Amino acid sequence: MKDYKKHELLVEKLCRDAGHEVDTQVPYWSDYKGKDSFMDIVLYNNLAIECKFQKGTGTADEKFPYVMQECFKNWGGGIIV
């Protein structure tokens, strides 16, 4: 199993263990990507959670502002873990 998927599953488990009902891989239209996309986790109180895992160099941190914009536009709020 890939490291990023382990990260997503851990966050999902923590949310469930805290008593939250969650949906995973929730489809939405991404203005940033210009196509359908998926939010990793959405709690039933409409908080979106995007899981980012970066093992080496890359651009994950450059995507944070766009991810947060999508979270607020589609769910009214969100966090990145």
LOVEX-961593 format. One record per residue (C-alpha): residue in one letter; x, y, z. Coordinates in steps of 0.02 Angstrom, whole numbers, plus 50000, padded with zeros to 5 digits. Example, Ala and Ser with C-alpha at 12.3 -4.5 7.8 and 13.67 -1.06 7.14 Angstrom:
LOVEX-961593
<atom type="A" xx="50615" yy="49775" zz="50390"/>
<atom type="S" xx="50684" yy="49947" zz="50357"/>
This chain:
LOVEX-961593
<atom type="M" xx="50000" yy="50000" zz="50000"/>
<atom type="K" xx="50065" yy="50173" zz="49952"/>
<atom type="D" xx="50117" yy="50293" zz="50091"/>
<atom type="Y" xx="49989" yy="50425" zz="50040"/>
<atom type="K" xx="49848" yy="50297" zz="50054"/>
<atom type="K" xx="49908" yy="50244" zz="50228"/>
<atom type="H" xx="49903" yy="50429" zz="50276"/>
<atom type="E" xx="49724" yy="50447" zz="50213"/>
<atom type="L" xx="49667" yy="50289" zz="50304"/>
<atom type="L" xx="49747" yy="50349" zz="50467"/>
<atom type="V" xx="49658" yy="50517" zz="50456"/>
<atom type="E" xx="49494" yy="50430" zz="50415"/>
<atom type="K" xx="49516" yy="50313" zz="50565"/>
<atom type="L" xx="49554" yy="50459" zz="50682"/>
<atom type="C" xx="49395" yy="50549" zz="50624"/>
<atom type="R" xx="49288" yy="50393" zz="50648"/>
<atom type="D" xx="49367" yy="50357" zz="50818"/>
<atom type="A" xx="49322" yy="50535" zz="50869"/>
<atom type="G" xx="49140" yy="50497" zz="50829"/>
<atom type="H" xx="49125" yy="50582" zz="50660"/>
<atom type="E" xx="49029" yy="50509" zz="50514"/>
<atom type="V" xx="49134" yy="50524" zz="50357"/>
<atom type="D" xx="49124" yy="50504" zz="50170"/>
<atom type="T" xx="49283" yy="50467" zz="50073"/>
<atom type="Q" xx="49336" yy="50510" zz="49896"/>
<atom type="V" xx="49191" yy="50630" zz="49874"/>
<atom type="P" xx="49174" yy="50691" zz="49694"/>
<atom type="Y" xx="49168" yy="50876" zz="49653"/>
<atom type="W" xx="49208" yy="50995" zz="49510"/>
<atom type="S" xx="49380" yy="51074" zz="49530"/>
<atom type="D" xx="49398" yy="51248" zz="49458"/>
<atom type="Y" xx="49585" yy="51236" zz="49488"/>
<atom type="K" xx="49605" yy="51076" zz="49387"/>
<atom type="G" xx="49463" yy="51113" zz="49267"/>
<atom type="K" xx="49391" yy="50938" zz="49287"/>
<atom type="D" xx="49306" yy="50820" zz="49407"/>
<atom type="S" xx="49409" yy="50784" zz="49562"/>
<atom type="F" xx="49391" yy="50699" zz="49731"/>
<atom type="M" xx="49404" yy="50763" zz="49909"/>
<atom type="D" xx="49489" yy="50634" zz="50020"/>
<atom type="I" xx="49372" yy="50649" zz="50169"/>
<atom type="V" xx="49215" yy="50750" zz="50205"/>
<atom type="L" xx="49140" yy="50749" zz="50379"/>
<atom type="Y" xx="48951" yy="50757" zz="50393"/>
<atom type="N" xx="48966" yy="50932" zz="50467"/>
<atom type="N" xx="49032" yy="50982" zz="50295"/>
<atom type="L" xx="49215" yy="50998" zz="50342"/>
<atom type="A" xx="49326" yy="50941" zz="50199"/>
<atom type="I" xx="49492" yy="50858" zz="50237"/>
<atom type="E" xx="49625" yy="50847" zz="50102"/>
<atom type="C" xx="49768" yy="50729" zz="50144"/>
<atom type="K" xx="49938" yy="50773" zz="50072"/>
<atom type="F" xx="50089" yy="50660" zz="50089"/>
<atom type="Q" xx="50255" yy="50713" zz="50017"/>
<atom type="K" xx="50404" yy="50597" zz="50034"/>
<atom type="G" xx="50527" yy="50699" zz="49931"/>
<atom type="T" xx="50539" yy="50861" zz="49837"/>
<atom type="G" xx="50388" yy="50917" zz="49740"/>
<atom type="T" xx="50246" yy="51040" zz="49726"/>
<atom type="A" xx="50119" yy="50982" zz="49856"/>
<atom type="D" xx="50143" yy="51140" zz="49961"/>
<atom type="E" xx="50113" yy="51250" zz="49809"/>
<atom type="K" xx="49939" yy="51174" zz="49791"/>
<atom type="F" xx="49881" yy="51221" zz="49968"/>
<atom type="P" xx="49798" yy="51388" zz="49923"/>
<atom type="Y" xx="49701" yy="51306" zz="49781"/>
<atom type="V" xx="49647" yy="51160" zz="49889"/>
<atom type="M" xx="49584" yy="51278" zz="50025"/>
<atom type="Q" xx="49489" yy="51380" zz="49896"/>
<atom type="E" xx="49403" yy="51220" zz="49835"/>
<atom type="C" xx="49363" yy="51169" zz="50015"/>
<atom type="F" xx="49278" yy="51334" zz="50054"/>
<atom type="K" xx="49187" yy="51343" zz="49887"/>
<atom type="N" xx="49116" yy="51166" zz="49897"/>
<atom type="W" xx="49098" yy="51132" zz="50084"/>
<atom type="G" xx="49114" yy="51297" zz="50174"/>
<atom type="G" xx="49279" yy="51250" zz="50254"/>
<atom type="G" xx="49420" yy="51128" zz="50260"/>
<atom type="I" xx="49589" yy="51077" zz="50324"/>
<atom type="I" xx="49744" yy="51000" zz="50248"/>
<atom type="V" xx="49834" yy="50864" zz="50343"/>
